[in-house]
C-alpha cells in the first residue's frame, strides 16, 4: 500500500489560504474517487474539495475552523500501490445537495461486539427534606449562622418558616437549600438557582468572515453617518397602485426597487459615490456600472448578493433580481460571482429597521444606505398637521474621500426623488 497526500488546491481569486468549514470524511473511512472530502471557505464563497483517488483516510490536515495555506496537507490517504505522492485536488464550488444519510459506524471487532454491557443502576432522586408544618413554636427565634442568614435575606426567605435539623433546631445551609427546593413560604416564590453555565462558541466559517470584514472596515475606513427624514407617502401610494394592477409576469413591488432606481439617478450627479477606494494605492475607482449590493440576512449570517448594472434595469427587473438573489443567498445556492463586485450597498431591516442606524461600509466601497422603518406621523404643512408616512435614511460614508457636504447633497437628491417618485422615471 502507498500513501497519497492531498493538498489544498488554489481555489481562485488569488487567495493564499482558506478556512476549513466542514469535513465530509473521518479517519479510517474509505473514500471513492471524486467523493467530497471537505468544504473550505474563501471570503464568502464555499468550495468543496473532491478526492482525486480512492483510498482510506489516514489523517486530516486540520480541525473545523482551522486555516490552511494553499499547498498545505489537507488529507492523507492510504491507496493501492507503492510509495507516496503529493497531489492537489481540483476544487469545486459548493452546490446544495439532498440530505445525506449518516455514515454507518465502522464495525467493532467481534470480541468487543460480543462483550456484555454492564447494567446501569437507576438513579433514585433523594427526596427533599420535609418542610411542611410549623417549623417551631410561636415566638421562637430561629437559630442560624450569619452566612445562612445572609443567604436567606438575599433569597427573600423568612427563616422562621424554615425547619432546622441541627442541634436545638439550628438552621444550616442544607436546611435552607431544602426549603428553597420545595418549601417556600406561601405567597413568596422560591428563589431560582443561579445559572453559572458558560458556553464557548467557536467563531468559524461565514461568521468569522463577517467579523473580519466588519473589523477591517471599521479599522481602515473613516466612517461618518448622515441621517435624513424622507416623506415616502407618495412612493408608497404609487407602489400600492402598481401592485394592485400587478401582472402575473411581474413580481410584487417593495420599496427596494424604487430606492435602487433613485440611487441610480442620484449617482449620475454624484459619481464619486459609486466607487471603490484603494487605500494602499490611494486611488478612487469610479465605476460606470451601478452594481448594488443588497445586505441579506441568511441562516448562516449576513451576505451581500449583488444586483449588477442597475443603471440598465427597470423597476420590475430590479425587483425580480432582488428576490432571486435573496432566495439564492438564503438557501446557499448563490455563486461566488453573485456575492462579489458591488460598488455601493443598501441595507434594510424592514419593519425592524428602528429609527436610526449606523451601517458599516462594505469596504472598499465608500458609501452605504441604511433604510429604517416607516411610521405614520403628523407633519405640519403650512396651515395644519396632516398624516404622512415618514422614514429615515441612515447612511454611512468614508470620510477619507467623501466630504460631509457632498454626502448631504447626495442624500438630499435621493430624498427629492422618493418624495416625487414620478421623477424617478424621467429620462434625461
C-alpha positions, 0 to 999 in steps of 0.5 A: 500500500502507498500513501497519497497526500492531498493538498489544498488546491488554489481555489481562485481569486488569488487567495493564499489560504482558506478556512476549513468549514466542514469535513465530509470524511473521518479517519479510517473511512474509505473514500471513492474517487471524486467523493467530497472530502471537505468544504473550505471557505474563501471570503464568502464563497464555499468550495468543496474539495473532491478526492482525486483517488480512492483510498482510506483516510489516514489523517486530516490536515486540520480541525473545523475552523482551522486555516490552511495555506494553499499547498498545505496537507489537507488529507492523507490517504492510504491507496493501492500501490507503492510509495507516496505522492503529493497531489492537489485536488481540483476544487469545486464550488459548493452546490446544495445537495439532498440530505445525506444519510449518516455514515454507518459506524465502522464495525467493532471487532467481534470480541468487543461486539460480543462483550456484555454491557454492564447494567446501569443502576437507576438513579433514585432522586433523594427526596427533599427534606420535609418542610411542611408544618410549623417549623417551631413554636410561636415566638421562637427565634430561629437559630442560624449562622450569619452566612445562612442568614445572609443567604436567606435575606438575599433569597427573600426567605423568612427563616422562621418558616424554615425547619432546622435539623441541627442541634436545638433546631439550628438552621444550616445551609442544607436546611435552607437549600431544602426549603428553597427546593420545595418549601417556600413560604406561601405567597413568596416564590422560591428563589431560582438557582443561579445559572453559572453555565458558560458556553464557548462558541467557536467563531468559524466559517461565514461568521468569522468572515463577517467579523473580519470584514466588519473589523477591517472596515471599521479599522481602515475606513473613516466612517461618518453617518448622515441621517435624513427624514424622507416623506415616502407617502407618495412612493408608497401610494404609487407602489400600492397602485402598481401592485394592485394592477400587478401582472402575473409576469411581474413580481410584487413591488417593495420599496427596494426597487424604487430606492435602487432606481433613485440611487441610480439617478442620484449617482449620475450627479454624484459619481464619486459615490459609486466607487471603490477606494484603494487605500494602499494605492490611494486611488478612487475607482469610479465605476460606470456600472451601478452594481448594488449590493443588497445586505441579506440576512441568511441562516448562516449570517449576513451576505451581500448578493449583488444586483449588477448594472442597475443603471440598465434595469427597470423597476420590475427587473430590479425587483425580480433580481432582488428576490432571486438573489435573496432566495439564492443567498438564503438557501446557499445556492448563490455563486461566488460571482453573485456575492462579489463586485458591488460598488455601493450597498443598501441595507434594510431591516424592514419593519425592524429597521428602528429609527436610526442606524449606523451601517458599516461600509462594505469596504472598499466601497465608500458609501452605504444606505441604511433604510429604517422603518416607516411610521405614520406621523403628523407633519405640519404643512403650512396651515395644519398637521396632516398624516404622512408616512415618514422614514429615515435614511441612515447612511454611512460614508468614508470620510477619507474621500467623501466630504460631509457636504457632498454626502448631504447633497447626495442624500438630499437628491435621493430624498427629492426623488422618493418624495416625487417618485414620478421623477424617478422615471424621467429620462434625461 
